[in-house]
Amino acid sequence: MLIITRYFAREFFRTFLLCIACFAALYILVDLFERLDDMLRNNVSFSLIIIYYLSSLPMIFYQVAPFAVLLCSFITVGIFNRHNEIMALKAHGISLFRVLHVFILVSGAIFLFSFWLQEYVLPYTNTRAKEIKNINIKGKQPSKLFKKYHFWYRTQDGIYSIDFFDPEKNMLQKISILYLDKDFSIIKRLDAESATWAVDAWMLRNVTEREFYPDGSTRAYHTAQKKVSLQKTPEDFRSSRKEAEEMSFSEIRAFTKKMRAEGYPTTAYEVEMHAKVSYAFIAIIMCLLAIPFALRIGRSGEMAIGIAVSVALGFLYWLFYAFCLSLGKSGALPPFLAAWTANIAFGFVGVYMFLHVRQ
């Protein structure tokens, strides 16, 4: 049985790597043509282009691995079934589950590798690829915003501190501005509870201003609203903001915990946190769907149609998964259910189909 397991695993991995290579080549080709004008306009060197796509490869693998599992599971099992190899094993008294459990195990290994990848590799490679794309390829100026959980930056007239940026509402929370003179002495401090973008400036709410005079005296006054320029637009904050794909599972969990403790909305980040596990787990669900499907049509000579249906099934899964995530980010579904509903629903379908395949 060990020889059979090794044989099945070898054929699965061979097809899986071929599918990954095809998906990666297609992704890079499409992306290259999309960014070619920007690359030529900004004189991006060939070596930097290579570094950009090498930095993108781990994310490409992470994104396409579940669907590569779906396609290669169907192809591999379909070929085995078409050549009567599975029937021969069943004729010798070996159960179907025992024959095909190796595919589930290999899919589980791919799930673990994908989770390891997003935990320890993707935060660094995605950040590097984003920097090259924004600065070298698109020609944007390097961000002068310093951030971990909060934003800090300096202009000629002062120092700005912003606790939180909500990209969905273009809203800033807890703004503090220190206005300095040429000797770097504080002449005024402005604190606001929140700010929203108003076409060409920011509308601050619940504003407290303090003016500091050379004799040491101060003057404070409060206004409900005040329109000021923060020297940055929502796009500046959005591009400088650390995206979920640039954080590991542990980082985004710490981030949401801290933001929740400070009273900021964290629903979207919680959905992304659960999605980091659920997306990697899709590989196992895809395998459960592909195996019974391949056993049903693998011997009928309709392999081409089966491959097309597999691609359509993967696309349908992705649409449903993205739809559930959108519901979660809007608050219509709890974050955990938003990330796992698609896996649970399609998982039940895959298990049902597998159990009803003739043993």
Secondary structure, DSSP 8 states (H G I E B T S, - for coil): -HHHHHHHHHHHHHHHHHHHHHHHHHHHHHHHHHHHHHHHHTT--HHHHHHHHHHHHHHHHHHHHHHHHHHHHHHHHHHHHHTTHHHHHHHTT--HHHHHHHHHHHHHHHHHHHHHHHHHTHHHHHHHHHHIIIIIIS-------EESSSEEEE-SSEEEEEEEEETTTTEEEEEEEEEE-TTS-EEEEEEEEEEEEETTEEEEEEEEEEEE-TTS-EEEEEEEEEEE--S--HHHHHHHS--GGGS-HHHHHHHHHHHHHTT---HHHHHHHHHHHHHHHHHHHHHHHHHHHHHHHTTTT-HHHHHHHHHHHHHHHHHHHHHHHHHHHHTSS-HHHHHHHHHHHHHHHHHHHHHTS--
